[in-house]
Amino acid sequence: MGSTFNGLIGLIILALDIWAIINVLKSGAETGKKILWILLIVILPVLGLIIWAIAGPRGNVRI
């Protein structure tokens, strides 16, 4: 039971990281900043996602 739960949490984190990377790529930030944000998210998946959610560049938001 525990390994199934851990696998589910891992998949959720992976999906959120991919979503964050896509949003970074869509943002209007400079290329160097985009690369740094993507590296942060890839190297530190959970912490990088939290930091990006607080301070990271966002993609173009359509209303």
N, C-alpha and C positions, 0 to 999 in steps of 0.2 A: 504494500500500500504506500509506503513512504517513497519508494523510488518512482512510482507513478506520479505522485504529487510533485516531487522534485523535477521530473521531466516536464510536467505541465507548466510549472513556474519558469523553467528554462525556456520553453517555447514562447511563453508570454513576453519574457524579457527580450528574446531574440526579435519577436515581431515589433515590440516597441522601439528597439534599437534601429531596426530597418526603417521604421516610420520616421524616427528622428533624423536619420541620415538623409532620407528623401527630402525632409523639410529643410535641412541645412543646404542641400544642393539647390533647392528652389529659392532660397533666400537671396537677397540682394547684397549679401556680404562679399567682401573681396575674396579672391581665390585663395590667398594664403590663410585667411581666417577660416574659410570653409574646410581647408585641409586640416587645420589644427583641431577644429570641432569634430570632424570625422575621426581623426586619430584618437581623440579623447574618448569618444563613444565606443570605438572598437577596442581600445586597450583596457578601459575601465567600464564595462557594459552597464552595471547598475549605477555606480557613482557618476559616470559620465552622463548617463541619461538624466539623473537628478539635476546635475549642474546645468545641462542643456535646457531642461524644463524651466529652470529659474532664470538663466542669463543668456541663453543661446539665441542665435538668429532664427527667425521664423520665415517660412515660405510666404508667398503672396496669398493673402486671405481674401477669398471672394465671398461677397454677401449676396 
